[in-house]
Amino acid sequence: MTDFTPYFGGYGLHTTHGRTLPAATGIKIANRALTVIAAGGDGDGYGIGIGHLIHACRRNIDVTYIVMDNGVYGNTKEQTAPTSQLGCASSSTP
Ligand SMILES: Cc1ncc(C[n+]2csc(CCOP(=O)(O)OP(=O)(O)O)c2C)c(N)n1
């Protein structure tokens, strides 16, 4: 997992894995004047958080979402993730 905040010099919030977009959505709704940038991994956005991603698209509020796609669940020892290559060997699919 990457600490994204220092690159932008703004205020940062680290939230629960898979709940990046609900947190970002809440912040934007609370103060529409803020520029809100959400960032997470592919496991975060396309695995545990996929339902939130779909609803965030549907709501279409003005939030930028950056997915850092390394194709695995890196932080928890590189298990296969939703964007893993077909046939990739990982700690969960050796
Ligand atoms: C609610 C919740 N479920 C599971 C975990 C365990 N966990 C921590 S990081 C992670 C996977 C991270 O993968 P990804 O989002 O792709 O980011 P990467 O580590 O590859 O940068 C998991 C499953 C957690 N911290 N919280």
PDBQT file of the ligand as one rigid body, heavy atoms in Angstrom, charges set to zero:
ROOT
HETATM    1  C1  LIG A 101     -11.327  -4.906   5.302  1.00  0.00    +0.000 C 
HETATM    2  C2  LIG A 101      -9.979  -5.539   5.044  1.00  0.00    +0.000 A 
HETATM    3  N1  LIG A 101      -9.913  -6.710   4.377  1.00  0.00    +0.000 NA
HETATM    4  C3  LIG A 101      -8.726  -7.260   4.135  1.00  0.00    +0.000 A 
HETATM    5  C4  LIG A 101      -7.580  -6.662   4.563  1.00  0.00    +0.000 A 
HETATM    6  C5  LIG A 101      -6.240  -7.299   4.289  1.00  0.00    +0.000 C 
HETATM    7  N2  LIG A 101      -5.533  -6.629   3.238  1.00  0.00    +0.000 N 
HETATM    8  C6  LIG A 101      -4.675  -5.620   3.463  1.00  0.00    +0.000 A 
HETATM    9  S1  LIG A 101      -3.957  -5.065   2.079  1.00  0.00    +0.000 SA
HETATM   10  C7  LIG A 101      -4.788  -6.218   1.133  1.00  0.00    +0.000 A 
HETATM   11  C8  LIG A 101      -4.577  -6.333  -0.349  1.00  0.00    +0.000 C 
HETATM   12  C9  LIG A 101      -4.027  -5.104  -0.988  1.00  0.00    +0.000 C 
HETATM   13  O1  LIG A 101      -3.970  -5.280  -2.401  1.00  0.00    +0.000 OA
HETATM   14  P1  LIG A 101      -4.093  -4.037  -3.363  1.00  0.00    +0.000 P 
HETATM   15  O2  LIG A 101      -5.278  -3.210  -2.999  1.00  0.00    +0.000 OA
HETATM   16  O3  LIG A 101      -4.028  -4.544  -4.776  1.00  0.00    +0.000 OA
HETATM   17  O4  LIG A 101      -2.822  -3.144  -3.020  1.00  0.00    +0.000 OA
HETATM   18  P2  LIG A 101      -1.248  -3.504  -3.072  1.00  0.00    +0.000 P 
HETATM   19  O5  LIG A 101      -0.886  -4.044  -1.705  1.00  0.00    +0.000 OA
HETATM   20  O6  LIG A 101      -1.020  -4.520  -4.172  1.00  0.00    +0.000 OA
HETATM   21  O7  LIG A 101      -0.589  -2.186  -3.348  1.00  0.00    +0.000 OA
HETATM   22  C10 LIG A 101      -5.628  -6.994   1.918  1.00  0.00    +0.000 A 
HETATM   23  C11 LIG A 101      -6.484  -8.095   1.399  1.00  0.00    +0.000 C 
HETATM   24  C12 LIG A 101      -7.691  -5.441   5.249  1.00  0.00    +0.000 A 
HETATM   25  N3  LIG A 101      -6.619  -4.756   5.664  1.00  0.00    +0.000 N 
HETATM   26  N4  LIG A 101      -8.891  -4.903   5.494  1.00  0.00    +0.000 NA
ENDROOT
TORSDOF 0
